[in-house]
Amino acid sequence: MDRHQVRAALLATGLSPDAFELEDVHEHVPVPPDFWFLRHSPAGGWEIGAYERGVYDVRGTFDTEEAACAALWTALTGRPAPA
């Protein structure tokens, strides 16, 4: 699952579009006070985490976009990522 696929899947569950941000796919203007994010890591790879009141809190780093998308899916839905 890539960023485009996880966006469609998360929205299909009824999750609010304000609940997450995906780099270059699903970004906010203006920025909500809190949401989960998925973005490229400055160290390479990908990272997910929570943005709250102006602070990005990285909760996990991953080598691949697919692994990061699966982790974000699980964080937001509480379920394993679809196959």
C-alpha positions in Angstrom: 0.0 0.0 0.0 1.4 3.4 -1.0 0.3 6.9 0.2 -2.4 7.2 -2.4 -3.9 3.8 -1.5 -3.7 4.4 2.2 -5.4 7.8 1.8 -8.3 6.2 -0.1 -8.6 3.4 2.4 -8.6 5.7 5.4 -11.2 8.0 3.9 -13.3 4.9 3.0 -13.5 4.0 6.7 -15.1 7.3 7.4 -12.1 8.8 9.1 -12.0 12.6 9.0 -9.7 14.0 6.3 -8.3 16.3 9.1 -7.1 13.2 11.1 -4.0 12.6 9.0 -1.5 14.2 6.6 0.4 12.4 3.9 3.4 14.1 2.3 2.7 15.3 -1.2 -0.7 13.5 -1.3 -2.9 14.8 1.5 -1.8 18.0 3.1 -3.7 20.7 5.2 -4.1 24.4 4.6 -4.7 25.7 7.3 -3.0 23.2 9.5 -5.4 21.6 12.1 -4.3 21.5 15.8 -3.6 17.8 15.7 -3.3 14.9 13.3 -1.2 11.8 12.4 1.4 12.3 9.7 3.5 10.2 7.2 6.5 11.9 5.6 10.0 11.3 4.3 12.5 11.1 7.1 15.5 13.6 7.0 17.7 10.5 7.8 16.3 8.6 4.8 13.3 6.3 4.7 9.9 7.3 6.1 8.4 8.3 9.4 5.0 8.4 11.0 3.8 10.2 14.1 1.5 12.7 15.7 1.4 16.5 15.2 0.0 18.2 18.3 -0.1 22.0 18.8 2.8 22.8 16.6 5.0 19.8 17.6 5.8 16.8 15.4 6.3 13.7 17.5 7.8 10.9 15.5 6.4 7.5 16.6 8.1 5.2 14.1 10.7 5.1 11.3 10.6 2.7 8.3 12.8 1.8 5.4 9.9 1.7 2.9 6.8 3.7 2.1 4.7 0.5 2.2 5.8 -0.3 5.8 5.2 3.3 6.9 1.7 3.2 5.3 0.9 -0.1 7.0 2.0 1.3 10.4 -0.1 4.5 9.9 -3.1 2.4 8.9 -2.8 0.4 12.1 -2.2 3.5 14.3 -5.4 5.1 12.9 -7.7 2.1 12.7 -6.4 -0.3 15.3 -6.4 -3.0 12.6 -3.7 -4.8 10.6 -3.1 -3.2 7.2 -5.1 -4.8 4.3 -3.1 -7.2 2.2 
